[in-house]
Amino acid sequence: MPTMHLPSAAGCTLHDAGHTWDAIRVPRSVGLSSMAILGARCGAVVDDPLSPALYFFVPLGTADAWDVQNTRALTVGSTVTIPPPRRTDGPGPHWRMCPGDDRWLTDPDALRAAIADALGPAREGRKN
């Protein structure tokens, strides 16, 4: 099935996940901390203030084994709103980290570790 590209009035397009990449939806506050932890290892990231969430792009197949609490893996059957190139401010979805020719994807193991580090202090105070 081809990737869907439906334009919106704001210039954003919907793209199907699970064809050339999967995506990981992370709550905005955790995602921002994860980006800081990842630093230069961070790939492209979409900030959707309406959700509010950040979307990290990861290699195809990552969603099959993704099991990180409070996040959601997106693959076939899910779409991600992609902003126009270089839109780094809202309103609406925008790039928190713009993609480059070699910087679309974040390593899933590095992302998993960054999310765990970002959630670390909150986890310690929680009771199961």
DSSP file with accessible surface (Angstrom, degrees, kcal/mol):
  #  RESIDUE AA STRUCTURE BP1 BP2  ACC     N-H-->O    O-->H-N    N-H-->O    O-->H-N    TCO  KAPPA ALPHA  PHI   PSI    X-CA   Y-CA   Z-CA
    1    1 A M              0   0  178      0, 0.0     3,-0.1     0, 0.0     2,-0.0   0.000 360.0 360.0 360.0 131.4    0.0    0.0    0.0
    2    2 A P        -     0   0  111      0, 0.0     2,-0.2     0, 0.0    14,-0.0  -0.281 360.0 -92.5 -72.2 157.3    1.5    3.4   -0.9
    3    3 A T        -     0   0   39      1,-0.1     2,-0.4    12,-0.1    12,-0.1  -0.480  41.9-124.6 -68.5 135.3    2.2    6.1    1.6
    4    4 A M        -     0   0   65     -2,-0.2     2,-0.4    -3,-0.1    12,-0.3  -0.666  24.8-173.5 -85.1 134.0   -0.8    8.5    2.0
    5    5 A H        +     0   0  110     -2,-0.4    10,-0.2    10,-0.1     8,-0.0  -0.840  10.3 169.8-127.9  93.6    0.0   12.2    1.5
    6    6 A L  E     -A   14   0A  90      8,-0.8     8,-1.0    -2,-0.4     2,-0.1  -0.913  25.1-141.5-107.1 113.5   -3.1   14.3    2.3
    7    7 A P  E     -A   13   0A 109      0, 0.0     2,-0.2     0, 0.0     6,-0.2  -0.412  12.5-155.2 -74.8 150.4   -2.4   18.0    2.4
    8    8 A S    >   -     0   0   58      4,-2.1     3,-1.8    -2,-0.1     0, 0.0  -0.721  34.1-101.1-114.2 172.2   -4.0   20.3    5.0
    9    9 A A  T 3  S+     0   0  118      1,-0.3    -1,-0.0    -2,-0.2     0, 0.0   0.810 122.5  56.0 -62.8 -28.3   -4.6   24.0    4.9
   10   10 A A  T 3  S-     0   0   53      2,-0.1    -1,-0.3     1,-0.0     3,-0.1   0.402 122.1-104.9 -86.2   3.5   -1.6   24.6    7.1
   11   11 A G  S <  S+     0   0   41     -3,-1.8     2,-0.1     1,-0.3    -2,-0.1   0.467  78.9 132.4  88.0   0.1    0.7   22.8    4.6
   12   12 A C        -     0   0    5     71,-0.1    -4,-2.1    72,-0.1     2,-0.3  -0.477  40.3-154.8 -79.8 156.8    1.0   19.6    6.8
   13   13 A T  E     -AB   7  82A  35     69,-2.4    69,-3.8    -6,-0.2     2,-0.5  -0.963  14.5-125.0-130.4 150.4    0.5   16.2    5.3
   14   14 A L  E     -AB   6  81A  54     -8,-1.0    -8,-0.8    -2,-0.3     2,-0.4  -0.835  28.7-169.2 -92.3 130.4   -0.6   12.9    6.7
   15   15 A H  E     - B   0  80A  31     65,-2.4    65,-2.4    -2,-0.5     2,-0.3  -0.971  22.5-119.2-121.5 137.2    1.9   10.0    6.1
   16   16 A D  E     - B   0  79A  20     -2,-0.4     3,-0.4   -12,-0.3     4,-0.3  -0.547  26.1-140.0 -71.3 132.8    1.3    6.4    6.8
   17   17 A A  S    S+     0   0    0     61,-2.8    60,-0.4    58,-0.4    61,-0.2  -0.432  78.1  49.6 -80.9 164.7    3.6    4.8    9.3
   18   18 A G  S    S+     0   0   10      3,-3.0    -1,-0.2    56,-0.3     4,-0.2   0.613  90.3  80.8  85.1  11.7    5.0    1.3    8.7
   19   19 A H  S    S-     0   0   55      2,-0.7    -2,-0.1    -3,-0.4     3,-0.1   0.741 117.0  -6.4-113.6 -48.1    6.2    1.7    5.2
   20   20 A T  S    S+     0   0   98      1,-0.4    40,-0.4    -4,-0.3     2,-0.3   0.477 136.6   5.9-122.3 -12.0    9.6    3.4    5.4
   21   21 A W        -     0   0   22     -5,-0.2    -3,-3.0    38,-0.2    -2,-0.7  -0.973  59.9-135.7-159.3 159.6    9.6    4.1    9.1
   22   22 A D  E     -C   58   0B   0     36,-2.4    36,-2.7    -2,-0.3     2,-0.3  -0.733  25.6-142.8-107.0 168.0    7.7    3.5   12.3
   23   23 A A  E     -CD  57  74B   0     51,-2.1    51,-3.5    -2,-0.3     2,-0.5  -0.967   4.4-144.9-133.6 152.1    7.1    6.3   14.8
   24   24 A I  E     -CD  56  73B   0     32,-2.7    32,-2.4    -2,-0.3     2,-0.5  -0.977  13.0-148.7-118.6 120.9    7.0    6.5   18.6
   25   25 A R  E     -CD  55  72B  72     47,-3.4    47,-2.2    -2,-0.5    30,-0.2  -0.805  21.9-179.8 -90.9 123.9    4.5    8.9   20.2
   26   26 A V  E     -C   54   0B   0     28,-2.8    28,-2.8    -2,-0.5    45,-0.1  -0.970  37.1 -98.3-126.8 136.3    5.9   10.2   23.5
   27   27 A P  E  >  -C   53   0B  44      0, 0.0     4,-3.0     0, 0.0     3,-0.3  -0.266  42.7-114.4 -51.4 141.9    4.2   12.7   25.9
   28   28 A R  H  > S+     0   0   83     24,-1.3     4,-2.7     1,-0.2     5,-0.2   0.872 111.4  48.7 -52.8 -48.5    5.6   16.1   25.2
   29   29 A S  H  > S+     0   0   87      1,-0.2     4,-1.8     2,-0.2    -1,-0.2   0.924 116.1  43.5 -62.9 -41.7    7.4   16.7   28.5
   30   30 A V  H  > S+     0   0   20     -3,-0.3     4,-2.7     2,-0.2    -1,-0.2   0.901 113.1  53.4 -68.8 -39.3    9.0   13.2   28.4
   31   31 A G  H  X S+     0   0    0     -4,-3.0     4,-2.6     2,-0.2    -2,-0.2   0.902 107.0  50.5 -63.7 -41.4    9.9   13.7   24.7
   32   32 A L  H  X S+     0   0   54     -4,-2.7     4,-1.9    -5,-0.2    -1,-0.2   0.926 112.8  46.4 -64.0 -42.3   11.6   17.1   25.3
   33   33 A S  H  X S+     0   0   59     -4,-1.8     4,-2.2    -5,-0.2    -2,-0.2   0.912 111.7  52.1 -64.7 -40.2   13.7   15.5   28.1
   34   34 A S  H  X S+     0   0    0     -4,-2.7     4,-2.8     1,-0.2    -2,-0.2   0.897 107.0  52.7 -63.6 -40.6   14.5   12.5   25.9
   35   35 A M  H  X S+     0   0   23     -4,-2.6     4,-2.3     1,-0.2    -1,-0.2   0.918 109.1  49.6 -60.7 -42.4   15.6   14.8   23.1
   36   36 A A  H  < S+     0   0   83     -4,-1.9    -2,-0.2     1,-0.2    -1,-0.2   0.905 112.5  47.6 -63.6 -40.5   18.0   16.6   25.5
   37   37 A I  H  < S+     0   0   66     -4,-2.2    -2,-0.2     1,-0.2    -1,-0.2   0.914 113.2  48.2 -66.9 -41.2   19.4   13.3   26.7
   38   38 A L  H >< S+     0   0    4     -4,-2.8     3,-2.2     1,-0.2    -2,-0.2   0.851  81.4 166.1 -68.9 -35.8   19.8   12.0   23.1
   39   39 A G  G >< S+     0   0   36     -4,-2.3     3,-1.9     1,-0.3    -1,-0.2  -0.292  71.8   2.1  56.5-127.9   21.5   15.2   21.9
   40   40 A A  G 3  S+     0   0  101      1,-0.3    -1,-0.3    -4,-0.1    -2,-0.1   0.637 126.2  69.1 -67.9 -12.4   23.2   14.6   18.5
   41   41 A R  G <  S+     0   0  147     -3,-2.2    66,-0.5    -6,-0.1     2,-0.3   0.526  77.4 107.1 -82.4  -3.9   21.9   11.1   18.4
   42   42 A C    <   -     0   0    2     -3,-1.9     3,-0.1    -7,-0.2    64,-0.1  -0.588  55.2-158.8 -80.5 131.6   18.3   12.4   18.0
   43   43 A G        -     0   0    1     -2,-0.3    61,-0.2     1,-0.2    62,-0.2  -0.044  48.9 -38.1 -86.8-161.8   16.7   12.0   14.6
   44   44 A A        -     0   0    0     59,-0.7    13,-1.2    60,-0.5     2,-0.4  -0.310  60.8-169.6 -63.4 143.1   13.8   14.0   13.2
   45   45 A V  E     -EF  56  97B   0     52,-2.1    51,-2.7    11,-0.2    52,-1.8  -0.994  12.2-151.8-140.6 129.6   11.0   14.8   15.7
   46   46 A V  E     -EF  55  95B   1      9,-2.0     9,-2.5    -2,-0.4     2,-0.6  -0.870   9.1-151.9 -99.9 133.0    7.6   16.3   15.1
   47   47 A D  E     -EF  54  94B   0     47,-3.3    47,-2.1    -2,-0.5     7,-0.2  -0.923  10.3-172.9-103.8 117.6    6.0   18.3   17.9
   48   48 A D  E > > -E   53   0B  19      5,-2.8     5,-1.7    -2,-0.6     3,-1.4  -0.870   4.3-173.2-112.3  95.4    2.2   18.2   17.8
   49   49 A P  T 3 5S+     0   0   55      0, 0.0    -1,-0.1     0, 0.0     5,-0.1   0.710  80.8  64.5 -63.9 -18.5    0.9   20.7   20.4
   50   50 A L  T 3 5S+     0   0  147      1,-0.2    -2,-0.0     3,-0.1    -3,-0.0   0.775 114.4  29.9 -74.1 -24.6   -2.7   19.6   20.0
   51   51 A S  T < 5S-     0   0   39     -3,-1.4    -1,-0.2     2,-0.2     3,-0.1   0.911 104.8-129.5 -73.4 -46.1   -1.9   16.1   21.3
   52   52 A P  T   5 +     0   0   77      0, 0.0   -24,-1.3     0, 0.0     2,-0.3   0.707  64.4 114.0 -79.7 126.6    0.4   17.2   23.2
   53   53 A A  E   < -CE  27  48B   0     -5,-1.7    -5,-2.8   -26,-0.2     2,-0.4  -0.981  56.3-128.9-153.8 160.1    3.1   14.8   22.0
   54   54 A L  E     -CE  26  47B   0    -28,-2.8   -28,-2.8    -2,-0.3     2,-0.5  -0.910  20.2-146.8-111.1 146.2    6.3   14.4   20.2
   55   55 A Y  E     -CE  25  46B  27     -9,-2.5    -9,-2.0    -2,-0.4     2,-0.4  -0.967  10.0-165.1-117.4 117.5    6.8   11.8   17.4
   56   56 A F  E     -CE  24  45B   0    -32,-2.4   -32,-2.7    -2,-0.5     2,-0.5  -0.852  17.0-134.3 -98.8 137.1   10.2   10.2   17.0
   57   57 A F  E     +C   23   0B   0    -13,-1.2    49,-3.0    47,-0.4   -34,-0.2  -0.790  30.2 175.8 -95.1 131.1   10.9    8.3   13.7
   58   58 A V  E     -C   22   0B   0    -36,-2.7   -36,-2.4    -2,-0.5    49,-0.1  -0.849  38.2 -70.8-130.8 164.5   12.5    4.9   14.1
   59   59 A P    >   -     0   0   48      0, 0.0     3,-2.0     0, 0.0     4,-0.3  -0.189  62.1 -88.6 -58.5 147.9   13.5    2.1   11.8
   60   60 A L  T 3  S+     0   0   94    -40,-0.4    15,-0.1     1,-0.2   -38,-0.0  -0.273 115.3  30.6 -53.7 134.0   10.8    0.0   10.2
   61   61 A G  T >> S+     0   0   33     -3,-0.1     3,-0.9   -40,-0.0     4,-0.5   0.199  84.3 109.7  97.8 -14.9    9.8   -2.9   12.4
   62   62 A T  H X> S+     0   0   19     -3,-2.0     3,-1.4     1,-0.2     4,-0.6   0.891  70.8  62.1 -59.1 -39.5   10.6   -1.2   15.7
   63   63 A A  H >4 S+     0   0   15     -4,-0.3     3,-0.7     1,-0.3    -1,-0.2   0.803  89.7  69.9 -60.8 -27.9    6.9   -1.0   16.6
   64   64 A D  H <4 S+     0   0  137     -3,-0.9    -1,-0.3     1,-0.2    -2,-0.2   0.823 113.6  25.3 -60.6 -32.5    6.6   -4.8   16.7
   65   65 A A  H << S+     0   0   73     -3,-1.4     2,-0.4    -4,-0.5    -1,-0.2   0.286  89.7 124.6-115.7   9.2    8.7   -5.0   19.8
   66   66 A W    <<  +     0   0   25     -3,-0.7     7,-0.2    -4,-0.6    -3,-0.0  -0.559  19.1 155.8 -76.5 127.5    8.2   -1.6   21.4
   67   67 A D        +     0   0  126     -2,-0.4     2,-0.5     5,-0.1    -1,-0.1  -0.001  14.3 144.4-141.9  32.3    6.9   -1.9   25.0
   68   68 A V    >   -     0   0   16      1,-0.1     3,-1.3     2,-0.0     5,-0.0  -0.658  52.8-115.1 -83.6 125.0    7.8    1.3   26.7
   69   69 A Q  T 3  S+     0   0  112     -2,-0.5     3,-0.1     1,-0.2    -1,-0.1  -0.182  94.7  16.8 -58.6 144.1    5.2    2.5   29.2
   70   70 A N  T 3  S+     0   0   91      1,-0.2     2,-0.3   -44,-0.1    -1,-0.2   0.654 109.4  93.7  66.7  17.4    3.3    5.8   28.5
   71   71 A T    <   -     0   0   27     -3,-1.3     2,-0.4   -45,-0.1    -1,-0.2  -0.870  63.2-142.9-127.5 167.3    4.4    5.7   24.8
   72   72 A R  E     -D   25   0B 144    -47,-2.2   -47,-3.4    -2,-0.3     2,-0.4  -0.989   7.4-142.9-137.3 126.3    2.7    4.4   21.7
   73   73 A A  E     -D   24   0B  29     -2,-0.4     2,-0.5   -49,-0.2   -49,-0.2  -0.717  16.8-155.1 -86.1 134.8    4.4    2.8   18.7
   74   74 A L  E     +D   23   0B   5    -51,-3.5   -51,-2.1    -2,-0.4   -56,-0.3  -0.956  29.4 138.1-116.1 127.6    2.9    3.6   15.3
   75   75 A T    >   -     0   0   41     -2,-0.5     3,-2.0     1,-0.3   -58,-0.4  -0.543  59.4  -4.7-140.3-152.2    3.1    1.3   12.3
   76   76 A V  T 3  S+     0   0   95      1,-0.3    -1,-0.3    -2,-0.2   -58,-0.2  -0.120 128.6  31.3 -49.3 131.3    0.8    0.1    9.5
   77   77 A G  T 3  S+     0   0   77    -60,-0.4     2,-0.3     1,-0.4    -1,-0.3   0.327 104.9  92.2  99.4  -7.5   -2.7    1.5   10.1
   78   78 A S    <   -     0   0   21     -3,-2.0   -61,-2.8   -61,-0.2    -1,-0.4  -0.877  58.0-154.3-117.0 153.0   -1.4    4.7   11.8
   79   79 A T  E     -B   16   0A  57     -2,-0.3     2,-0.4   -63,-0.3   -63,-0.2  -0.899   1.6-153.9-123.8 156.2   -0.6    8.1   10.4
   80   80 A V  E     -B   15   0A   2    -65,-2.4   -65,-2.4    -2,-0.3     2,-0.5  -0.992  22.5-123.3-127.4 134.9    1.7   10.9   11.5
   81   81 A T  E     -B   14   0A  39     -2,-0.4   -67,-0.2   -67,-0.2   -69,-0.0  -0.691  27.0-159.9 -77.8 122.1    1.2   14.6   10.6
   82   82 A I  E     -B   13   0A  15    -69,-3.8   -69,-2.4    -2,-0.5    13,-0.0  -0.924   7.7-143.6-107.8 120.6    4.3   15.8    8.8
   83   83 A P        -     0   0    5      0, 0.0   -71,-0.1     0, 0.0     3,-0.1  -0.304  34.0 -83.2 -74.7 166.1    4.8   19.6    8.8
   84   84 A P    >   -     0   0   34      0, 0.0     3,-1.9     0, 0.0    11,-0.2  -0.272  66.3 -74.1 -61.7 156.5    6.3   21.5    5.8
   85   85 A P  T 3  S+     0   0  106      0, 0.0     3,-0.1     0, 0.0    13,-0.0  -0.231 115.7   5.6 -54.9 137.1   10.1   21.5    5.6
   86   86 A R  T 3  S+     0   0  201      1,-0.2     2,-1.0    -3,-0.1    12,-0.1   0.531  81.7 143.7  66.1  11.6   11.8   23.8    8.2
   87   87 A R    <   +     0   0   63     -3,-1.9     8,-3.4     1,-0.2    -1,-0.2  -0.727  14.3 163.9 -77.9 109.2    8.5   24.8   10.0
   88   88 A T        +     0   0   74     -2,-1.0     2,-0.3     6,-0.2    -1,-0.2   0.287  52.9  53.1-112.9   7.8    9.9   25.0   13.5
   89   89 A D  S    S-     0   0  119      4,-0.1     6,-0.1     2,-0.1     7,-0.0  -0.980  73.6-126.2-138.7 154.5    7.1   26.9   15.2
   90   90 A G        +     0   0   38     -2,-0.3     2,-0.2     4,-0.1    -2,-0.1   0.060  61.0 149.6 -76.2-169.1    3.4   26.5   15.5
   91   91 A P  S    S-     0   0  125      0, 0.0    -2,-0.1     0, 0.0     0, 0.0   0.448 106.9  -5.6 -73.1 158.5    0.6   26.9   15.5
   92   92 A G  S    S-     0   0   19     -2,-0.2   -45,-0.1     2,-0.0     0, 0.0  -0.197 118.1 -10.4  82.2-175.3    0.0   23.3   14.8
   93   93 A P  S    S+     0   0   15      0, 0.0     2,-0.3     0, 0.0   -45,-0.2  -0.256  70.5 162.7 -59.5 141.0    2.5   20.5   14.2
   94   94 A H  E     -F   47   0B  14    -47,-2.1   -47,-3.3    -6,-0.1     2,-0.5  -0.961  43.2 -84.7-152.6 165.9    6.0   21.6   13.6
   95   95 A W  E     +F   46   0B   7     -8,-3.4   -49,-0.2    -2,-0.3     3,-0.2  -0.646  28.1 179.4 -78.8 124.1    9.5   20.2   13.6
   96   96 A R  E    S+     0   0B  97    -51,-2.7     2,-0.4    -2,-0.5    -1,-0.2   0.764  92.4  17.3 -85.3 -34.2   11.2   20.1   17.0
   97   97 A M  E    S-F   45   0B  44    -52,-1.8   -52,-2.1    -3,-0.1    -1,-0.4  -0.953  91.8-134.9-136.3 112.0   14.2   18.5   15.2
   98   98 A C        -     0   0   35     -2,-0.4     2,-0.1    -3,-0.2   -52,-0.0  -0.417  23.9-113.8 -66.8 144.0   14.2   19.0   11.4
   99   99 A P        -     0   0   39      0, 0.0     2,-0.3     0, 0.0     5,-0.2  -0.424  31.6-168.2 -74.3 152.9   15.0   15.9    9.3
  100  100 A G    >   -     0   0   28     -2,-0.1     3,-1.0     1,-0.0   -56,-0.1  -0.783  42.9 -90.5-127.4 175.6   18.2   15.8    7.3
  101  101 A D  T 3  S+     0   0  179     -2,-0.3     3,-0.2     1,-0.3    -1,-0.0   0.865 130.1  23.1 -56.8 -34.7   19.3   13.5    4.6
  102  102 A D  T 3  S+     0   0  153      1,-0.1    -1,-0.3     2,-0.1     3,-0.1   0.159 115.6  69.2-117.8  18.3   21.0   11.3    7.2
  103  103 A R    <   +     0   0  100     -3,-1.0   -59,-0.7     1,-0.1    -1,-0.1  -0.142  59.0 103.1-133.4  43.6   19.0   12.3   10.3
  104  104 A W  S    S+     0   0   87    -61,-0.2   -60,-0.5    -3,-0.2   -47,-0.4   0.882  74.3  58.1 -83.5 -44.9   15.5   11.0    9.9
  105  105 A L        -     0   0   78    -62,-0.2     2,-0.4   -49,-0.1   -47,-0.2  -0.686  63.4-150.6-101.8 144.3   15.7    8.0   12.3
  106  106 A T        -     0   0    1    -49,-3.0   -64,-0.1    -2,-0.3   -65,-0.0  -0.883  35.6-106.9-102.8 137.4   16.5    7.7   16.0
  107  107 A D     >  -     0   0   86    -66,-0.5     4,-2.4    -2,-0.4     5,-0.2  -0.475  26.7-140.7 -62.0 125.4   18.1    4.5   17.2
  108  108 A P  H  > S+     0   0   21      0, 0.0     4,-2.7     0, 0.0     5,-0.2   0.852  99.2  52.0 -63.1 -33.7   15.3    2.7   19.1
  109  109 A D  H  > S+     0   0  110      2,-0.2     4,-2.2     1,-0.2     5,-0.2   0.912 111.3  47.3 -68.1 -40.3   17.7    1.4   21.8
  110  110 A A  H  > S+     0   0   11      2,-0.2     4,-2.5     1,-0.2    -1,-0.2   0.909 113.3  48.9 -65.4 -40.2   19.0    5.0   22.4
  111  111 A L  H  X S+     0   0    0     -4,-2.4     4,-2.7     2,-0.2     5,-0.2   0.932 109.9  51.3 -64.6 -44.2   15.4    6.3   22.5
  112  112 A R  H  X S+     0   0   75     -4,-2.7     4,-2.3     1,-0.2    -2,-0.2   0.929 112.7  45.8 -58.2 -45.3   14.3    3.6   24.9
  113  113 A A  H  X S+     0   0   51     -4,-2.2     4,-2.6     1,-0.2    -1,-0.2   0.908 112.0  51.2 -66.5 -39.7   17.2    4.5   27.3
  114  114 A A  H  X S+     0   0    2     -4,-2.5     4,-2.6     2,-0.2    -2,-0.2   0.906 110.7  48.3 -65.0 -41.3   16.6    8.2   26.9
  115  115 A I  H  X S+     0   0    0     -4,-2.7     4,-2.4     2,-0.2    -1,-0.2   0.925 111.1  50.7 -64.3 -43.1   12.9    7.8   27.8
  116  116 A A  H  X S+     0   0   35     -4,-2.3     4,-1.2    -5,-0.2    -2,-0.2   0.922 112.4  46.8 -60.5 -43.2   13.8    5.6   30.8
  117  117 A D  H  < S+     0   0  106     -4,-2.6     3,-0.2     1,-0.2    -1,-0.2   0.908 111.9  50.9 -64.8 -40.5   16.2    8.3   32.0
  118  118 A A  H  < S+     0   0   25     -4,-2.6     4,-0.3     1,-0.2    -2,-0.2   0.856 117.1  39.8 -65.6 -34.1   13.6   11.0   31.5
  119  119 A L  H  X S+     0   0   13     -4,-2.4     4,-2.2    -5,-0.2     3,-0.4   0.595  89.8 100.9 -88.5 -12.4   11.1    9.0   33.5
  120  120 A G  H  X S+     0   0   20     -4,-1.2     4,-1.6     1,-0.2     3,-0.2   0.867  82.0  41.7 -43.6 -60.6   13.5    7.8   36.1
  121  121 A P  H  > S+     0   0   97      0, 0.0     4,-0.9     0, 0.0    -1,-0.2   0.891 115.0  51.7 -61.4 -35.5   12.8   10.2   39.0
  122  122 A A  H  > S+     0   0   54     -3,-0.4     4,-0.5    -4,-0.3     3,-0.3   0.874 106.9  54.5 -68.4 -36.3    9.0   10.0   38.4
  123  123 A R  H >< S+     0   0  102     -4,-2.2     3,-1.0    -3,-0.2    -1,-0.2   0.872  99.8  59.9 -65.2 -38.7    9.2    6.2   38.5
  124  124 A E  H 3< S+     0   0  168     -4,-1.6    -1,-0.2     1,-0.2    -2,-0.2   0.845 105.3  48.8 -61.5 -32.3   10.9    6.1   41.9
  125  125 A G  H 3< S+     0   0   70     -4,-0.9    -1,-0.2    -3,-0.3     2,-0.2   0.598  95.1  94.4 -84.3  -7.9    8.0    7.9   43.6
  126  126 A R    <<  -     0   0  103     -3,-1.0     2,-0.4    -4,-0.5    -3,-0.0  -0.588  62.1-148.7 -87.7 145.5    5.3    5.7   42.1
  127  127 A K              0   0  202     -2,-0.2    -2,-0.1     0, 0.0    -3,-0.0  -0.910 360.0 360.0-110.0 138.2    3.9    2.6   43.8
  128  128 A N              0   0  204     -2,-0.4     0, 0.0     0, 0.0     0, 0.0  -0.599 360.0 360.0 -91.9 360.0    2.7   -0.3   41.8
